[in-house]
């Protein structure tokens, strides 16, 4: 059955953070959504991509079933016991448009940070999770693998990845607006994952020297800190660390507020209302939004950085245009991956049928070996297999009237040019006019004494 690729999603352009963060899934929640999504009638494969800026459902589906975005986002709402998203916040794309979107996302062209490299790894992880639960399927898996190739070509053949405006760079830009020189600024990095490491690199390149790294897993904090010659501290000392920090970059998957209004208010008072600059890169957010109402506290979340990023977009549009052209040239090949699904299914069915014939004739031959010489049994088995394999071929030729069939058979089995007639007929195999006669003929050859 031929399928189609469909994507349903929300991202930083269509859905506000306060709604979007409720549809971020990971761990056991992701496993639940993947399994339930794959069980939906008509879905042949599914991959869920959930990042700071987007939650997307990529599906390979049959052509007979209609789907709605809320069918899939409803799977997340089952876990949250709430419906916060309006249908108009979601987008749906199919076929070429869905492939174009997948390629653009994987190459970083649809990211808030144009050309950012982290997204390719996140898409790879999404596919790995789907394969872990055996819900991606072979066709959707091949599409994603091809998307990785396209993303690599985009980065190799354009300058889209050079000097990309990273989230860490944005944090530095915001900090400089308030504190100026980074050399004397005290920094606190909360988290040690992929986003935290990207922020750390940008901070180091900007000249940050007085930086402390803390993380729930202390060993990871040590790894990041040692890489930049910084200091690592246990997560349990977070309040104390915030007392001495000018800037705190929070890049940790909390699932709840680790810095709520009450906690930050208490810390600010202990700081005697010195400026505290917070950059929350988490989705869901790790800092309660009302914290921005506190005096001398500057809070920016993942959506706030978009304005700063757009200041640097113009210089990258030329690279993006080149990348878009490369992607357009690859969409047609991506569609052939989907259309080849029928071929793969036919090959699988043909392989199964051939093996059934082989196994049946082998079973007959093994029984006949007890009563007949081996050479006679082998000869009879080989004739019976050929009879069963070629019976449909000769039946098609006997019907006549289709030159294309004759040409194909001639090309496949006689290795002669299209339209040529065979030079000699096959005399070794007797072909009966019906399956029953064919089976009777084969049976007389292998177990006539049975």
PEBEL-V630896 format. One record per backbone hydrogen bond with DSSP energy under -0.5 kcal/mol. NH is the residue of the N-H (numbers start at 1). CO is the residue of the C=O. If there is no record, write none. Layout:
# PEBEL-V630896
nh	co
NH	CO
NH	CO
This chain:
# PEBEL-V630896
nh	co
4	61
6	59
7	93
8	57
9	91
10	55
12	53
14	11
15	11
19	16
20	16
21	17
22	19
23	20
24	21
29	26
30	26
31	27
32	28
33	29
34	30
35	31
36	32
37	33
38	34
39	35
40	37
43	40
44	42
44	60
45	60
46	135
47	58
49	47
49	56
50	48
51	54
55	10
56	49
57	8
58	47
58	56
59	6
59	57
60	45
61	4
61	59
62	42
63	2
71	68
72	68
72	69
73	69
74	70
75	72
76	72
76	73
77	73
78	74
79	75
79	76
80	76
81	77
82	77
84	82
89	86
90	87
91	9
93	7
95	5
97	94
99	95
100	96
101	97
102	98
103	99
104	100
105	101
106	102
107	103
108	104
108	105
109	104
110	104
114	112
115	108
116	113
120	117
121	117
122	118
123	119
124	120
125	121
126	122
127	123
128	124
129	125
130	126
131	127
132	128
133	129
134	131
135	130
136	130
141	137
142	138
143	139
144	140
145	141
146	142
147	143
148	144
149	145
150	146
151	147
152	148
153	149
154	150
155	151
156	152
157	153
158	154
162	159
163	161
164	161
166	164
170	166
171	167
172	168
173	169
174	170
175	171
176	172
177	173
178	174
178	175
179	175
180	175
180	176
181	179
185	182
187	185
187	210
188	247
189	212
190	188
190	249
191	189
191	214
193	251
197	193
198	194
199	195
200	196
201	197
202	198
203	199
204	200
205	201
206	202
207	204
208	203
211	209
212	187
213	231
214	189
215	233
218	216
220	217
221	217
222	218
223	219
224	220
225	221
226	222
227	223
228	224
228	225
229	226
230	225
231	211
233	213
235	215
237	234
238	235
241	237
242	238
243	239
244	240
244	241
245	241
246	186
247	186
248	277
249	188
250	248
250	279
251	190
251	249
254	252
258	256
258	286
259	286
264	260
265	261
266	262
267	263
268	264
269	265
270	266
271	267
272	269
273	268
274	271
276	296
277	246
278	276
278	298
279	248
280	278
280	300
281	250
281	279
288	259
291	288
292	289
293	290
294	291
297	294
298	276
298	296
299	297
300	278
304	301
305	301
306	303
307	304
308	304
309	305
310	306
311	307
311	308
312	309
313	310
314	310
316	313
317	313
317	314
320	316
321	317
322	318
323	319
324	320
325	321
326	322
327	323
328	324
329	325
330	326
330	327
331	327
331	328
332	328
334	330
335	331
336	332
337	333
338	334
339	335
340	336
341	338
342	339
344	340
345	341
346	342
347	343
348	344
349	345
350	346
351	347
352	348
353	349
354	350
355	351
356	352
357	353
358	354
359	355
360	356
361	357
362	358
363	359
364	360
365	361
366	362
367	363
368	364
369	365
370	367
371	368
372	368
377	373
378	374
379	375
380	376
381	377
382	378
383	379
384	380
385	381
386	382
387	383
388	384
389	385
390	386
391	387
394	390
395	391
396	392
397	393
398	394
399	395
400	396
403	401
406	402
407	403
408	404
409	405
410	406
411	407
412	408
413	409
414	409
414	410
415	410
415	411
416	410
420	417
427	425
431	429
432	430
438	434
439	435
440	436
441	437
442	438
443	439
444	440
445	441
445	442
446	442
446	443
447	443
450	447
